[in-house]
Amino acid sequence: MTAKLTAAQFVSTTFDYIVIGGGTAGLTVAARLSEDPATKVGVLEAGDWDPNIAAINLPGLAGSLMGHEKHDWGPVSVPQIHANGQKVPQPRGKGLGGSSLINITLLDRASAAEYDGIEALGNPGWNWNEFLKYFKKSETTIPTDPDHAAKHTLPKADTKWHGDSGPLLKSYPLYFGFGQLRERVMSALEELGVPSNPDANEGNKVGVSTTYVSVDPRNATRSYAANVHFQANSHRGNLFVLTSATVSKVIFREGTSPLVATGVEFIHEDQKYRASASKEVIVSAGSLQTPQILELSGIGDKTLLSKYGIATLIDLPSVGENLQVYVDDHVSAPVVFEIDPQYETLDAAREPEAAASLQQLYQQRQGPLSAPPLSVVAFFPSETFMSPEQRQKWKEGALAAMQDAPEGLRKQYEVQIRRFAAPSSPEGEIMPVPGFLPALDLKRTPKARYLSICTVVLHPLSRGSVHIASADPQAPPTIDPAYLSRPEDLEVLLAAVKFSLAFFKTTALGDVVRKQLAPAPEVAASDDALRDYIKKTCACVYHPLGTAAMLPKQHGGVVDPELKVYGTANLRVVDASILPMQIAAHTQATVYAIAEKASDIIRGA
């Protein structure tokens, strides 16, 4: 059924399952459950369905809709007291496809040890082998053109590790914005001790590699949840999708224990409606809004709920806690250098006279519009960018943090301490960007060429929260990532930024660099000045998780290994919020895998 379905038509149907949120996970689950023609599935999505927008479909424009009023929820954090009082944007995709419609399209996986670690925290069946099965089930890897592969040393996909019959299409980028700089960039990283890792999707994450992207190379367009799970299945008479529908709460049968969900209340065109589900309600609203829906439904900390006049049905204080977000110093202020203008970068694509030629190239599946702006990523352990003394000081701080932490967080910190010392565990990431990224009041000079770096701390010790700020379902929640609230995170980020600066001083790039722009040389000369710079400029990297954690209840869990919310019989959460700890990967592939596994769990219930 198309997204033009009316609210009246939607509520006149009794569904087997209602999915809250038509995003990356929600549409995956809905598509899989509706494979059974006897099963009726309803999806409620607050955004719209816009299949013909260039900024969504063209890979080269990936990320350009972040901050867009229609396609981004536009959440902003509360002032971050440890980050110069910044109110940090937290982009979230709004519309069918969720964040898969506005993200940068990178499609990678964390290390095998990190997925095994999810199981070790008390979640049987959530391990590397299981994730690998569902990574493969979710995707089809489009073979790389042999000439393109040879030119850029791109490995052939091994079906032991990569899927060949799933809905989501993935490929290597058709175009590399670095041009002849690409080999120098990779050599510079190897010079710094980051080894080459031809395929970082096989369970070993450490190294520099070219990442897969969720792009169909046959027509150079984004492959995402809306076109592979909704559009491809919109002919199904048992799949109902209603857009512009904001869920206000889950409805439960009175007097049941455990609670039995019977439907959903939602708002469409300023009117309230109720839809019924005979089997289950599945919340897939994402890490920032799933807790909001649970709390509006009476599931959360009873003190908070009573503050806003919401009757407590399940006192579950862990809802909305354990928020984990990467911290970095990109978006508003990356590490930026001006380079020799003879080198090709994406800066050329920003010049007005280039527009016509870019379109012509795109028609041939070539040029900057055919591929996302990021393609080379490097993940490395703490020993690569921190001294033994720095690592020891971090460990002492982490051990001190454990002393005051509740039991569940202590167990997470134990894992983080072990991994921080392991040479196989990535703790830092840098993403070279072939072009200019805005930095404070820095402006791009026409005709100039730039090379920038996004620097990321992968496993911060800081933990934040997201909670309702009112009983109004259309009011945004209060988001507090608590950036740098653990001083150890600042020191790791300081070391990572200095590592990024060292990147530009390598032999491989020595004759390329013309001028250091951000941070300014005088800032980079002082650790205290660099710390201040980081506090003023740190931002998120768009991968929040953990706010409805899959953990034992006594350890801060919200859902069990079957993804059921504690205290309920048939309410599940399926999205990144269930991940108990941050992973060293961009989360898109992992969320698809979670949804694929969840679909099998639900069908087997």
N, C-alpha and C positions, 0 to 999 in steps of 0.2 A: 504494500500500500504506500502511496506517495506521501511526502511530508506535507502535502496540501490537505490532509485529513483535517476535519473540523473537530473541535473539542466535543461537540455533541455526539459525533460518530464514535469518537474514542471512548467516551464513558458509557456508551450503550453496549460495549463489548465486555464480556467477562473474560479476562485473560488468565492464562495459566501463570505467566510471569510478567511482572512489570519491572522494567529497568529504568532507574533514575539516572539520567545523563547519557546523551548520545555521543560520547567521546571515544577516545582510543579503546578503552576497555569495554565500555557499555555497548558500543555497536558490535564489537567482536562477540561478546556474549550473546547478544540478541540474534545475530546472524547464525551462530552455531545452534542455539536452542530452536530456532525456527526452521532448521533443516528437517525436523520432524513435522510433516504437514498437519498432523493432528494437534500440534502444540501452538497455542496462540500467545504471541509475545507483543507487549506494548512497550514503547520507548518514549519517555518524556524528555525533551531537550529544551533548555531555556533560550538557546540561540536559534539561528535560522539555518537554512540550507542554501548555499550560494555556490553552485558548481562551476560557474563560468567567470570567476574572478582571477585575473592574471597573477595577482600577488599571492594567491593560493597555489595556483597550478604551475607557474614557472619556477623551477628550482633556483634560478639565479636571484629571485626576489624573496627567497625563503627568509623568514624572520622580519620582513618589512611590515607585517601587520601587528607586530608587538606594539602595544600602545594605541592601536586603532580602536576607536570607540565601539564599533559594531562587532568586531571579531576578537576582541580581548576584553575579558571581564574587568581589567584595569585595577586589580587589587594593589594596595600599597600598604607597606608595613607601618606599624606605629613607629615613632621616632626611636632610633637605635642609640641607646645611651652610650654604648661602647664604640660607636661608629660615627662620632661627631654629630649625633642627633639626626642623621639622615632618615628620611622616609623613603624606603627602598621599594621601587616597583617590583611586583611579583607577577609577571605576565602569565595569563591562563587563557587558552583558546576558548572562544564562545561560538558555538554553532555545531552542526553535525560534523563530527571528526574531532571535536575538542582540541586539545593542544597539538594533535597530529596535523591540524590544518595551518598552524602558525609557526611550528618549530623549524629548526634548521635542517631537518631530515636525516641527521646522523643516526645510523642504525648499528649499534655495537653492543657488546656484552661485557659483563664483569668477569673476573677470574672464577675458575671452578671453586676455589676455596671460599669465596664470598657466598656463593649459592649454597655450598655445603654448610656454611655457617648459619644460614637461616634455619636449616633443619636442626642444627646443634642447639639452637636457642629454645627448642621445644616444639618443633613443627615437623613431625614425621611426613616424609614424602615430598618435602620441599628442598631438593638438593640439586646439584649440578646435572646429574643424569636426567632427572625429571625436567628441569628447565631446558636442557638441550633438546629433549624430545619435543617440547612445545615451541621452542624457538623454530625448529625445523617445520613443525606443523603450520606455523603462522605464515610462512614465507615461501616465495619462489625466487630463486637467485637467477637473474638473467645473465647468461654468459657474456663475457666481455669480448668485444671485437678483437681478434688476434693481433692486428697491427697496433691497436690502442694499448693492449696489454703489454706487448713487447716494448713499445716506446716508453712506457711508464713503469715497467717492471711490476706488473700487477699479477698476483698469483691466480691460478685457476681454482675455482671453488670446488672443494672436496665435499661430496655428498655425505660423507661421514659427519660433517659439521654443519652443512648448509642445506636448507630445504629446497625442494624442487617442485612442490605441488601445492603450496599454500596460497592464500588469497593476496597477501601483501607482496608487492614486487620490490626487489632490492637489486642494486647494481653498484659497480664502481662509477665514480663521477665521469661524465663524458668530457669534462673540461677541467683543467687545473689552472686556477687564477695565477699561480706562481710563474707560469711559463718556464723559462730556463732557470729560474730561481729554485724550482722545486728540489732538484738534486742537491743544491747548495744548502737548502734548509734542512734536509734530512741528514746531510753530512755534518752540519753544525751540531745537530742534536746528538749524533753519534760521537762527535768530538767531546761533548760534555758528559759522555758516559751513558747515554740512553741508547741501547742496542736496537738494531733493526728487528722488527717483528712483522714478517710478511703478512700473517693473518692472526690478529689478536682476538679472534672469535673461537679459538680452540681450547680455551681454558687458561691460557697464560696471557695476562694482560700487559705485562711490563714490556715497554719498547715503543719505538716510533713506527707508525704504520699509516697506510691509506685506509680510511674508513669506508665501509659501505654506506649507502644512502638509500632512503625510501623513494626512489625515482624509477619510473619506467623508461629505460633508455631508448625504447623503440619510438616513443613520441616525445621524449624529454619533458615529462610532466610528473608532478608529485603523485606518489601512491600513498594513500592515507585511509583512515578508517571509513570516511564517508563514501569514497568511490569504490573501495574494495568490499566493504561489508554492507553498506546501505544501498548505494546505487546499483551494484551488481545483483542485489537480491530484492529490489523494490517491487518486482513482479509477484513476489510471494503473497498470497492472499491471507497468510497467517502472521505477517509481520506488519505491525502498525506503528508508525512514527509520527508523533505530534511535536511540532516545533513551537517556539515562543511560549513554552509552558514551564513556569517556575514552580517547582515542588515546594509546598509549605510544610508538609509533614507526612510521615507514614502512619497509617491507621491500623490499630490493633483491636482484636476482639477483647471485650471487657472480661475481666475475671479469669484470664488464662495464665497459667504458669507452667512452663515458660510462655512468654508472650507470643501470640500468633498474629502475624501481620496479615491483614485482609485486603489492603489496598493503599491508595495514595491520595492525598489531597493536593491539588495544584491550582495555580492561577493562570488563566489564559484570557488575554484582552480584558483585564481588570475584573474578571468574574472567577469565583471559586467553583471548582468541580471536584468530584470524587470518582476515582476509577477503582475497580475491584480486581484482585488477583486471587485465584483459587489455590495456587501452590506456593509461590514465593515472591518476595520483593527484593530486588537487587539494587544496592546503592553503588553507583559508579560516577560520583560527582567530582572526583579528584581529591587530592590531599588537603585542599583548602576549603572545599565545600561539603565533602562527605561528613566531617564532624559537625558542621552547621546543621545539616539535615537531621543527623542523629539527635542533636541537642534540641532542635525544634520539635522533635518527635517525643521528647521526654526521656531520652537516654543520654546520661552524662552526669556531671557532678551536681548533686542535688542542691548545693549551696548556690551555684551559678544559675541553675534552672529556676529556683524559687525567686531569685533576684529579678527575673524577667516574667514572673507569673506563669511559668510553665510547670505543669504537674509532673513530678518525677515518676516515671514508670520503672526505670532501672537506674539505680545509683551506680554509675560507672565513671569514676573521676578520671580515668585514663583517656577518655574521648577527647581528642584535640590536643593532647600532650605529645611529647616526644617528636615534635617537628624538627626535621633535619634538612638543612638546605646547604648546598655547597656555598662557600664564600670565595670570592675572587676579586680581582681589581680590574675587571673589564667592563664594558658597556660605557660607563661614564668616563673612565680614565684608564685605558690600557697602557701597556708599555708600547711606545710609538717611536719609530725612527724613520727619518727621511733617508731614502736610498738613491743610488745612481739612477737617473731617469731613463737610461737605456733599457732597464729591465721592465718587462711586462708585469703589470699588477691590475687589480680591479679598479684602480683609480681612473684608468682610461675610460672605463665604462660609465663613469659618473659625469663625463664631459658632454655637454649638449650636442656637440657635433657627432658624437658616437651613436646616438639613438637609432638612426636609420640602419647603420651597418650592423648593430647588435640584433635588430629584428631580422635582418637578412640572414645572419649567421644562425639565429635560432631556428629559422625555417628549415635549416639543414642539420639541425640538432648539434650545433656547434656554438662556441663562444660562451661568454659569461652568463647568459641567461639560461643555458642548458644544464647548469650544475650549481649546487649551493656554494656559498662563499668559503666554507671550511671543508677541507678534505684531508689534511695531515694532522694527526693527533699524537701526542707523546705522553705516556704514563710511566712514572718512575717511582722507586721506593725512596724512603726517607734518606737512606745512606747516599743517594746520588746528589742530593742538594743541601744536606745538613751535615754539620760536623759532628763527631762523636760527643763533644761537649753539649752542643745544641740538642742532640737526641736524648742525652741523659737528663738534661734539664726538663725537656718535654715529659719524659717518663716520670720524673719526680712530681711534676704538676698534675699529671694524669692520676697518679697514685693518691695524691692529696684530694683530687676531685672525688675519688671513689669513697673517701671516708664519710662524706656527707650525703652521698647519693642513696636513693632507695634501692632495694635489692635488684629490681629489674635493670636499672641503669648501671648498677655495679657490674652486672654480668656483661652488659654491652661494653663498658669500659675495659673489662678484662680482655675481651676479644680485641678491642682497639689497641691495647698495649702490646699484645702478642703480635698483631699484624704490623704495628709501627716498626718493630725490630726486624721484620722478615724481609729479605731481599726480593721475595716474590710478590710482595704486597704493594701496589701503587698507593702513594700518599699525595703525590702532586701530579698535576696535568698542565701542560701548556699546549695551546692551540695557536699556531702561527696563522695570521690573517694577511693575505696578500693585498694590503691596502690600508687606507687611513681609517682609524676609528676615533671619534671625538674624545678629547681629553680636556676636562675642565673648560677653560675658555680658548683652548687651542683651535685654530681654524686651518682647514686644508688650503694649500696654495695651488692654484690652477697649474696644470701641467706637471706638477711635482709627483713623485712616486714614493710610496711608503710601505713599510713592513711593520706590522703590529703583532703583539702577543697577548692572548688571554691567559691569565695565570690562575690556577684553581687549587684550592685545598680540598681534597676529596673526602676526608673523614674528620670533620670538625668534632671537637668534644662538646661544643655548645649545643644546647637543646632549647627549642622554643615551643611555641604553642599557637593554636588558632581556636577561637571560641566565638560564639554569638555575642553581639553587642546590643541586641534587642530581640524581641519576639517577632519582629517583622521579617518574613522570609526574603523580602526584596532588599533588605539592608545588608551591606557587606559585613563579613565577620571581622573581628579584631585579629590581626596577624602580627605575631611577634617572633621573628626568627631568632632573636637574641644573638645577633651577630657579634662575634668576638667577646661574648660574655665570659668565656674561658680564655684567659690571657695566652694560653698555649697556642690557640688558633692564630692569634696575631703574630706570634713568633714563627710559626710554620709559614704563614703567608709572607712574612718579611723575607725568610730564606728563599721562598719560591720566586718572589719578585726579583731578588738579587740573582737568582739562577737565570731568570729570563733576561736580565740585563747582560749577564755573561754570554748568553747566546749570541748577542750582537758583536761580541769581541772575539769570536772564534776565527780561526784561520779561514774557514770556509766562507765567512761573510766579511772578512776584513777589508776587501777592496770594494765592497758593495755599499757599506754604510757611509752616509754623508753627514748626518747630524742627529744627535739624540734630542728628542722633543719632550717626551713624557715617560717617566718623571724627569724633570729638568736635571742636568748634571749636578747642580749644587744641592738638589734634594737627594739625589742618589748617593751623594758622598757621605751622608750622615744617616745612621740607623734610626735616630730619633726623628729626623725629618721624613724618612721613608715610612716610619710607623704612622706619623701624622697624615702623610699622603694616603696611606691605605685606609685609615679611618674615615677620611673625607670621601673616598671614592669606591670603597668596596661595594659590590653588588651581588645579586643572586645569579645562579646559572640555570635557573628554570626547572630544577628537578626536586621539588619538595616531596617528602615522603614521611611515613612513620606515624601519622596522626590517628590512625585506627589500627594500631599495630597487631600483627599476628604473633601473639606471645601468650604464654600461660597468664591467666587473669591476675594471679598474684604478683606477676612480674611486669604489670602495666599493660597487659593485653586488652584489646577491644574485641578481636575476633579469634576463633579457634582455628586449627589447621584445615577445617572444612569451610572456613571463611564466614561462619555464622557468628553474629554478634552475641556475646555472652548474655544469657538470660532470655534469648528468643529461640523460637522453634524454626523460623523460616525467613529470617532477615539476614541477608549476606552483604558483605562489602567486597567489591571487585574493582580495585584500582591501585595506584601506587601507595596509597595511604596504609596498606596492609604490610608493606615492607618494614621490618622492625629496625633495620639499620641502613645507613647510606651505603651505596655501592659505587665502585670506581668504574662508572660507565654512564653514558647518556641513557636515560631510563626508557626510551621509547620501545626498544625491542623487548625489554623485560616486562613492560606493562602488557604488550601483546601476548607474551608467553603466560603471564598470570591469568589473563582472560581466557586463553585457550584451555589451561588446566582447570580453571574454575568451571568452564562449560562442561567438561567431563565430570567433574565432581557433582555438579547440579543434576546432570542427566542420570547419574548413577545413584542419586539419593532415593 
